[in-house]
C-alpha cells in the first residue's frame, strides 16, 4: 500500500513542480505582480476560472469516488482513487496555466490555485478519509 501512496505522491509532486516552474520562469515576480488587479466587465470572466476549476475538480473527484464499490479492499480501490486524483489535479493545473497564458495580470489567482493544489498532497490519512465516504 505504501508503494502506491508513494507513486501518487511522486505524480503529485511532478504536477506541482511543473506548474511552479512554469510560473517561476514565465512571470517576473515582484510586489507589483502580487497586487490584486483592476477588475472591469471585460476581465471579470477570468475570475471564474479558479472558481470553476475548484468546483469542477471537486465534482469530478467525488463522482469518480462514488463509482467505487464499498465492498472492495483498500488496495483494490487505489487505482480508481489514483485516476480520480490525477483528474482533479489536472483540472487545477489547467486552470493555473489558463490564467498564466490568457490573463497574466491575474497571476495572484493562479498562485492561489497552485497553493490549493499543493495542499491536496496525498497522504495515507487523506486517502482513508476520501475512500471511507
PELIN-V469976 format. One record per pair of residues at least 6 apart in sequence whose C-alpha atoms are under 6 Angstrom apart, sorted by the first residue. I is the first residue (numbers start at 0). J is the second residue. D is the distance in Angstrom with one decimal. If there is no record, write none. Layout:
<<I & J & D> <I & J & D>>
This chain:
<<8 & 121 & 5.9> <33 & 107 & 5.5> <52 & 91 & 5.6> <56 & 87 & 4.6> <56 & 90 & 5.8> <60 & 83 & 5.1> <60 & 87 & 5.8> <63 & 83 & 5.8> <95 & 109 & 4.7> <98 & 109 & 6.0>>
